[in-house]
């Protein structure tokens, strides 16, 4: 049968059985009962099936010098939507040979043009391309200029910062998490700085100067901004990812244009500049950081290895299915950009990293430095539904809209946003913003999550837990291999909530192992 490809608002009244909205584009006026059933599940399957295609593209492009500035070459599936566009093309190919006629609505000009080339697709007029492309180009230029000026000012105000820091010490390199404290307590590394007096803390350039000053404490925490030069910062507006694109490769052109449409590449370039000068200045004996195998981390490992500095990547949260940024096959230099040691929070995650290609001899369990508190709410069927939003704002918006009808029907819903990505939404009767994390809530009936480790904590506590499956993009699944957690889309959520079962038993120590203090001290002291 046929796939009809149209822009929203330009669809035929007849000639199709079901409809979908590609990339979650806004559509009004179509019968929701004719929405293609099981789309969210099909999209996840298509996304997984596209792994090899993304791997090939990542390896082909990852050897370029500018690849560390972008998210697509590092296969960061929770940031880059390149894999989502691959999944939509794969789905449309399947539908074009199926028995149903499907109306695909798409307002993305790059994806529309890619879908239009699929055999069996009857496409209408394509969305305008030059206006959104020009808008992205201008927005990206403005964002990079803003980054250049802001980082130049920050570097000037931070000049001399850390000038008297002694060399040869062990260092943590961390993000400016709101839960970190000036006394050395760290959201990622717990009390390590309190246990090891020589341990220092460097703050990633995502940490604003005011926050870095608040964390400075007794001089053992300092911002990497202070190691950058204003002159280098003034040239950041030129830094972006510019991969070569063959004619007709609309998906690569799309991801290139979108990555260049903001200031992210300039900020990554600034991070790399600052961390290289920091390495040269403080000459650390060893560096440990929350490892996720992003571009700036690969650059850090290469620079540290060239300088003879030992590196420890701490797998600080759950490693989920579809977190392909950890896949060693996606590294253009394979093991060359992996840390010397990778410490995991538990055996479950070490096993998954081995499946993703991390060499077994590099992996060991260091314990859960940030999940020591086992206090959790009690289960009460009359208590509120607790919704744990992810970092991804598109999925967060979809989750809020999915639970809004439940609140309107009288069910109390508590919505907790991600600490590093606040999500404003319109509260209403029974739909409330939760100001505290899950362990501080007295009682819950069910925990609804997507991506976030909060879902894993709820499973370990034996609370009824549901994984939300979005249609905006496939999401990382943080549940352990072989662990059957109930799933729900926006359409099926009410039905799944009607019979919430407690999760099967899960061994906490295999997920969040006790902290191996002796091993951490040894590694940070430079022992093998």
Number of C-alpha atoms within 10 A of each C-alpha: 14 20 29 23 26 23 22 18 13 11 17 10 7 7 13 18 13 18 24 20 21 23 18 16 14 12 14 8 7 13 9 11 9 13 16 16 13 12 17 19 17 16 22 21 15 21 26 17 15 19 16 12 11 21 23 15 15 21 19 14 19 23 14 14 10 18 22 24 28 27 25 28 29 31 30 22 21 20 11 17 21 21 24 23 24 22 24 22 22 19 18 23 18 13 17 20 15 13 10 15 18 25 25 24 24 25 21 18 18 25 22 25 21 17 25 21 14 16 13 17 22 16 18 14 12 18 19 12 12 10 10 16 17 13 12 18 18 15 16 24 20 16 18 27 20 17 24 26 17 15 25 22 16 19 24 19 14 19 16 11 16 19 11 9 14 11 13 14 18 23 24 24 22 23 20 24 16 12 11 17 16 17 15 24 16 25 19 25 21 18 15 20 20 13 12 14 10 14 21 21 24 23 24 20 23 17 18 14 21 9 15 23 15 12 24 20 14 9 14 20 25 24 28 30 32 23 26 25 21 22 13 16 26 19 17 24 21 13 21 27 22 16 15 10 13 9 7 12 12 19 22 20 18 20 21 20 20 17 22 26 23 21 23 20 27 29 23 21 22 27 22 25 21 23 27 18 16 20 19 14 16 19 19 23 19 22 27 23 22 20 22 20 24 21 26 22 22 22 21 23 23 18 18 23 16 9 13 13 20 22 26 23 23 24 26 25 24 24 26 21 17 21 20 23 23 26 20 24 19 24 27 21 14 14 15 14 20 25 26 18 19 25 25 29 29 25 19 22 25 23 17 18 23 17 14 18 15 21 15 13 10 16 20 16 23 24 27 25 25 17 18 13 8 11 11 20 17 16 19 14 13 12 16 21 24 24 27 26 29 27 20 18 16 15 22 25 17 19 24 21 13 19 22 19 13 18 18 14 10 11 18 20 27 24 25 21 23 18 14 13 12 13 20 11 15 9 13 12 13 17 24 17 18 16 12 11 15 23 16 11 17 12 20 22 22 25 23 26 27 26 26 21 19 23 27 24 20 22 22 21 21 18 25 24 27 27 23 25 27 25 24 19 25 25 25 19 22 23 20 19 13 6 11 10 18 17 17 19 21 17 11 14 19 15 10 15 19 8 9 17 16 17 19 13 11 15 10 17 15 16 23 28 21 18 18 14 13 9 17 17 15 11 18 24 16 15 11 10
